[in-house]
């Protein structure tokens, strides 16, 4: 019983799907941040000429107001223009970054729409449970991860930025255009280094999150049994229903035997009852069949009601294997069955229906 309660089994597809419906999906925040960062950097460099030109135009526009007495209307125009230019520089980049954040989430767990996380859950504001969550192993590991990430980022940033500062005394004499180019080249070096670091952290976090996710969803053997019962129904109940259905089918089958034209036997193992009603069927039909004990019952009942029992082992076996109850016999057996029926009608002077 203890083994049944240990969560040693991998989660089933239904367990994973139920978790998804509740908004519980394996989402690595570091992976989403890395993808968003890569897209943001790529978009920034792609838009850099556009941003640079607008920045130069804005600089010249503001410079044109130097030495001029500004009235209220001038200030209004100046503020509107500055706001518009900054919006035109920032909005395309912001839209791309926002879209990349959505795509990063879709890459990890696919498209998902659920309102379950929005439903108020008063258990979440339980102070005792909240305190347990604060000191849980999961929170401790998350804290260690943050400390490691911050330490690595700060160390690398400090090392490279300190190296860049040695060039600042000469950079201040550059034109604004050259200063931007210098800044761009140094930024690319720092970005490349940081991206390599973030890639390593993102891959680690992705595997770590997915490992913990599937570990938390693991099931006990009893849970798998219970889930199977819910999906397929209790096996014992299904078996009982099947037995009842078989009993009913058997009773109906036995009640049709008196209307049979002939019972073809093996003679001991198989028995197949055939009826040919030309008003209802286009060909002879199997109305009962059985093997061993049931075959004996079919033959006994047939003799009680004056139905002829003919021994034809090959035909009995073929009919039993290839035909189900209430099915027309296959065309390949028409001739063999017709010969048997002809013999029955002739020997018993029985008229064809």
ABEGO torsion letter per residue (X at the ends): XAAAABBABBBBAAAAAAAAAAGBBBBBAAAAAAAAAAAAAAAAAAAAAAAAAAAAAAAAAAAAABGBBBBAAAAAAAAAAAAAAAAAAAAAAAAAAAAAAAAAAAAAAEBBBBAAAABBBAAAABAAAAAAAAABAAAAAAAAAAAAAAAAAAAAAAAAAAAAAAAAAAAAABBAAAAAAAAAAAAAAAAAAAAAAAAAAAAAAAAAAAAAAAAAABBBAAAAAAAAAAAAEBAAAAAAAAAAAAAAAAAAAAAAAAABABBBBOAAABBBBBBBBAAABABBBBABBBBEAAAAAAAAAAAAAGBBBBBBAAAAAAAAAABBBGBBBBAAAAAAAAAAAAAAAAAAGBBBX
